[in-house]
């Protein structure tokens, strides 16, 4: 039996149309050297139409890829909206990829156009001669100064290109399952792999971002998007903001604690999103230069596990509630969100908030053990997390990766448990878990325990070979300047916090933990440093 | 370019699975003679599986129709979830249809099974001999007492039927665009027409119900669904509640103010939904028997325009915020919701709340004039409202109705204006608007103005023929008992509230305004009463 419902596709053009009219008074604020630059969503709508006309003029047709090599700013938002709406595919290039990775992904995606911020020209220009499919480079702003391009590539400024274009565009009706945008994983193992989002997946994900159980973005919010637009679509905030009528505050390249604090004071965000490192940095800065940030009612943190100590410090010292979430490029990225159940209180409430949270109805989750069997959601059985849903990837663009999928489910590579009422607690990555004498030790649990010490700024734990136990944990700590803590005192501090057999005997004090391009602990590099003898390890 | 996203359908089975596990501790409460009967969502999940097995046992396969002739209760919720999840189609029969309409819709939909509440047997049984496709009648509870059925029809009790069935069911994966449920319009003109909802439309609509700009249903809410499950899917509350983990409070047949007040006191809903008449009745009851209902933070009102006086009285006297919304059976039904823009205050805020509200990104709205031209959203231009979106019907089941559609848009039959920021104000139905001397007079505006008088309980306005002006308004008022108000004093009361040329000269005091099966003013009947000379009209 057929339904009588209209066949109306879910599309980015619909978000663009809605946000630029009904919410035309909302604004995107971009931080610059000279302070904030403001643009209403009505104006963004007109500029999107002009950009689409300009791109058509450059020969962008069908599903050709238009890449961005940009910070978070108004022009990046325009590309987010205009490129998919005209039927082309947005490819957000990660500015922190290694040069050879950048060349690989741009060629693999067959980018036709790249839009680049002037301040990022030095990072992009050296690679341009190897980008074989790029025909046009568009520099945001008014000047292409400093950019030399290979023969056959044309250079434009963004403002000149859109200046005389019509400010309305007849957005085509698309198949909602067609490609809208793509993003490559940061690729800690092997080449980065491409995830291709559809109009449908982005639309549904945007609805979820505005649902009460999700981040709960709402009309009138001022959302500070610190999480980069080149990283997992800035967690979907730009699209969700246009859907619901929340203003966006974009830090551009000003991601250091000092300018971020200044931006926050000036623009008073009510909501913000960033990885833990950013919030740690901000907190440390605010300890030196106190400032009220309590109007920022809730901050969404994901990308790596949030240390409970960070959640408490934001709540108690800054009056800001931390909302812990889990996701990955492959999941659009919103997976689970740690809103505690209504009615939970005190420590109980905190215990829920420490978890990676619950999945919404649209994302099914299960845990699978080493033998490929589904284990129960009983809060203690451990398995690899597998997920399924309309905004979860089912393959990678143009490459086979059968080991990443399990009969239609995405294997996340994360290990943990799920309670009967659906709360996920991740204990580790499959590749980071420490296998000691037949038992598993969670590197993340140890890290959180060590980071609970007041003198510890950062702690990363890896497994290192051990003759007797196969593997044992090694802790790399960064200490607060002038701290008198020693590895012995840190080990004592742990003694009543973790099981005795898990207590690490290998310690090293480092000036910083190596990080990946998106700010996560780079344990692969830490392991190489260990194996190359580059770490000064104390064995207790 | 293909996206790499998983092809995961949006389905009712997914809602059922999610709600009965992750939110297994939520509950549906059904009001009975003996007080509340409680059932957890985990239990509902098991009973849904048993019901699906039982229905398979009765030969329900493919997309066969399983009808309900029921109040709002736990068993109705189970039918809502189990029938579509097993791939069959739920058909909610409106218990207030006239007998010949009931026969028409059950035969037209080809209902195979009807589930009926014992208290509704007297309404259904007389029509059973004419229901040509019905093979099974299932009576909720334990007894079929009082039900005699034609030959060839089998009778079962619900509890016996599901008693020994397995409590798990391997829900089939459905095409999300296939039929899940159907509901016939109440049919004030001609035969009722069927709207067939898809898994996709119901799923997307449920997400919207839980979005911050929508009703904002949230985990832990206790939602009192007064709006019948046989009417526009109870505004989507049963599905949304399962999606988000809100408990449901079902009044069954206890819809009069006294038991409703008792139920509210006992179950402390945090959210509720009903047509204005219900809330008017409750308010009048509470004036006699005061009771705190302020834990019911927000009540959703739609189905017909909400008089501003009702909104103020609930806010000021009961501490309950009224959320005005617009929709219809054809729109699933959630269309617009009157949440004021963030930051609006005082009278400004109220002015937004009086409107029918804003449409979400998923529902496009436009106004079309008599000439078929789209008029601007400028807050003053008037046109017929047309809507488009994934949960808006594009046709009616098995009948042609070309005059109801305009090139892919649904013609709603409602007339009004839309502001540049998207707020809809309906002034009338196309068929109710009063055309006086070439100008339009809104019957609804007049009704609201008259109902602002403290002695007026209800007021309905229709156009009646006039030699000089073609049509002029006639006001039918219901006065508070013992009121000294006269039609002259009422006209005086209006004199500074509406334009002079709109002041009605025709008045009639009635004991009640005739209502449709769903509690709206039945202006068609009022017009016949007028034309048949059944109204005692005073001309001032």
Interface residues (C-beta under 8 A of the other chain):
Chain A: X1 X2 X3 X4 X5 X6 X7 X8 X9 X10 X14 X15 X17 X18 X19 X21 X22 X23 X24 X25 X63 X89 X177 X178 X179 X180 X194 X195 X196 X197 X198 X200 X201 X204 X207 X208 X210 X211 X212 X213 X216 X217 X218 X219 X220 X221 X243 X244 X245 X339 X341 X342 X343 X358 X359 X360 X361 X362 X364 X377 X388 X389 X390 X391 X392 X393 X394 X395 X396 X397 X408 X410 X420 X421 X422
Chain B: X1 X2 X3 X4 X5 X6 X7 X8 X9 X10 X14 X15 X17 X18 X19 X21 X22 X23 X24 X25 X63 X89 X177 X178 X179 X180 X194 X195 X196 X197 X198 X200 X201 X204 X206 X207 X208 X210 X211 X212 X213 X216 X217 X218 X219 X220 X221 X243 X244 X245 X339 X341 X342 X343 X358 X359 X360 X361 X362 X364 X377 X388 X389 X390 X391 X392 X393 X394 X395 X396 X397 X408 X410 X420 X421 X422
